[in-house]
Every structure is written in C-alpha cells, then in structure tokens.
Amino acid sequence: MFKAKIKQFINSQKFLGYLIALVLSTILIGFAPSSIALGIFVFFSIRYFIIHKQKLKIDSNLLLPIALYFLFFITLFWSVDIDQTKKGLARTVVLILVPIAFNLIPKFTLKSFYLIFRIFTGTNILLGIFFLISAFIRYTESFSLGVFTYHELVSDLELNAIYVSVIFSISLFYLLSKKTKTFQDNFKIVFFIILGFLLSSKLMLIILAVAILVYMFSFRVNRVKLVYLIIMGTVIVYLAPKKLMERFLFEKETKIEEVWTKKEFGHVYLWTGTSIRLLQLRILKDQLKEEAIFWKGFGLYASRDNTLKRHIKFNTYPGFHTYNYHNQYAQIFSETGIFGLGLLLGMLGILFVNALNSKDFLFIMFSITITFVFFTETFLWRQTGLFLFIILYSLLNRTVFENEVVKINNRNIKRE
C-alpha cells in the first residue's frame, strides 16, 4: 500500500513541482547540486510524458529560448574563438532542455505554482539566516560591520550580492502576492527587505521601491497598512548601512562625457559602477563600427579577445581587461548579432505581456526585475542567473492564471 502511494506520487505532476522547487532552492548552493537537481527534473519530465502517454503540445512561448540556443550553435560557423563558443554551448544547454521538459508536462495550476514558491521561499529564509550567522561569527573576529553588507555577507558561498538580491526579491514578491498574510508572512517580508538593504544592490533597492509602489496601487491597501508601510520604509532607510549610502553617493562621481570621449584613462582613473558599464557600451559602439558583428556577432562567448585589445588601447586598469559587458543586451548583441538581441527582447516581451494578462504581482515584478537587471549584469552568462531565468520563464508561461479558481478532477482549487 505504501509503495503504491509512493509510486502514485512519483508519477504525479505534483512531484514535478517539488523537483522544480528543488532546482530553484539549490541555485545558490552550488553548480553541482543545482545541475543534478535539474537533470532529475528533466528525466522525470520525460518519464511523465511517456507513462501518461501525453500528446505533445508545443507552447509557442517556449520556442524562443530554443531558437536562441540554435542561434548560439550556428555561431560556431563564424566564431572567432571556437573553443570558447563550444564552452558557451555546454553552459547554456539548459536553454533548450528546460523548455522541452516543460512542453512534455501539463500546465501548472496556481496551487502547484505557489507550492513551488513556498518551498523556494522557505529555503531562502534558511539561507538568509545562514548568511547572518556566518557574518556574525566573522564580526566577532574582525569587529568590522562590513561583513554584514554587500558581497561580504554572502562570501562563505562565494556568491555575488546582486544575484542573491534578485533571488531573495522573488521570495519577497511571492509573499507580497499572497492575498491572506499570516504574522509569519509579514515577518518574512520584513526579513527579506532587511536582507535587501544589507546586500546593498542599488538597482535591486530601486526595484524594491517600485515593487512597493506597484503593490500599493494594484491592491487595496487600507490606511493602517499604508501608514505601517511608510513608517517601516522610513525606519529601514534611516538604519540603512552606511556603505549603501556611500555607494549611491559615489555614483555622482561618474563623468559621462569624459568616459565616452577620453582616449586613455590610466590605471588610477576613478571608476564607478556606472562609468565602467558606460565604457563597455562605448567599446561595443566601436566594435559595431569597426568589426562586422551587427548581423552575426563574434560568436557565443567569443567577444573577450577583442574587448581585451580595446581595454589595452584605452590603458585601463588591468583588472578590467577580463570584464564582460556587464550588460546582457550588449553581451548578446556583440556575440550573436541583431538576431540574438531580437530573440532576447522577444522573450522579455512575452514575459511582460503575459504578466500583465495574468494580473499576478509575482509575475509582473519578475518581468520588471529581469528586464532591468539585464542592463547591469550579463545575467544569462552565469549559471545562477541562467538557471533562475529559464526555469521561471518556462514555469510562469506554463501556469494557468486565467481564473482565481481552477478545476482539477472536478474539485475547485483556490489560489492561496
């Protein structure tokens, strides 16, 4: 009897939901755990398709990432660095595996959708607690408050604070999207907001402010809750880490015209996050003018050598010579040409339109977040970003949002 129940569970779509939650929950833990979890999900998706004798129905929304991967493959024929392109193809193969897996299984109901994010959020709570405890231990040794902020807060797992901010913000959006919130939910919301300030990502804090505004104007927030939000926001901003304020103020040092026109910078030029990204866009402008990359690009992962030569020409700090564009739009344009950029923009367009149609706060905020993060990070060129994006892109586009009540086996399943 027990074995029969286990078998029934493994053969169900609910089990696949748990596997998706497992993949999302292991993204921050490391390359191996998340890759293994993803492999298990793909295997059981194929198994589900076979044993249930599903009819293959191709979701047009999931064709674009598959088409993008095929374009990546085609760049092998003109890549200026074949070895790097082959490496890129191996790293980005999930762009084809994940959409295929989601096409093999039925669409998810809202109940399954929110179950996935409940598990994902629980894991992020544990990770957040781990980061704080670890930082406190390091504080007792160094007495430096810096261990509680930015990259240092997540240094034990060698993570990037911006990527962690994105992942934690998704859990925050999930909690805000719940119609009925418990005391524990409100506590978790405050916890993730505090973590957001400690991680000190300027862009993510701006997105957080946008999220609160969208939430306030999209949902009926009574006066008491509105006052609570304003007071809480004021207190958090007042108590914000000094380093965060310094990072915002430091961006004022950016000299846009100088970065765009200066012939040489020298190794001690004062760079800000904005100015280095602006320089990378200047490099792309020069590459488009001087190299034949508008239509085809250099080839997947093959722009590094040309970018390096231009950094040497500008006499920039040697540490910048291995930098990518720190802009997903620029990166994909440089390496796959206008068609690659078009496919990426098409995917974002699908996300945004479907998010608005769903009227789901989490869906809307993810589409906004990912669109803006692509301006400051080559998000898809890191496993953390790539896994998160393609899984959520596929999941969000394969979830039924039309009705608040969805019928399953003649039973009404309500959204949480």
Secondary structure, 3 states (H helix, E strand, C coil): CHHHHHHHHHCCHHHHHHHHHHHHHHCCCCHHHHHHHHHHHHHHHHHHHHHCCCCCCCCHHHHHHHHHHHHHHHHHHCCCCHHHHHHHHHHCCHHHHHHHHHHCCCCECHHHHHHHHHHHHHHHHHHHHHHHHHHHHHHHHHCCHHHHCHHHHCHHHCCCHHHHHHHHHHHHHHHHHCCCCCHHHHHHHHHHHHHHHHHCCHHHHHHHHHHHHHHHHHCCCCHHHHHHHHHHHHHHHHCCCHHHHHHHHHHHHCCHHHHHHCCCCCCCCCCCHHHHHHHHHHHHHHHHHHCCCCCCCCCCCCCHHHHHHHHHHHCCCHHHCCCCCCCHHHHHHHHHHHHHHHHHHHHHHHHHHHHHHHCCHHHHHHHHHHHHHHHHCCHHHCHHHHHHHHHHHHHHHCECCCCCEEEECCEEEECC
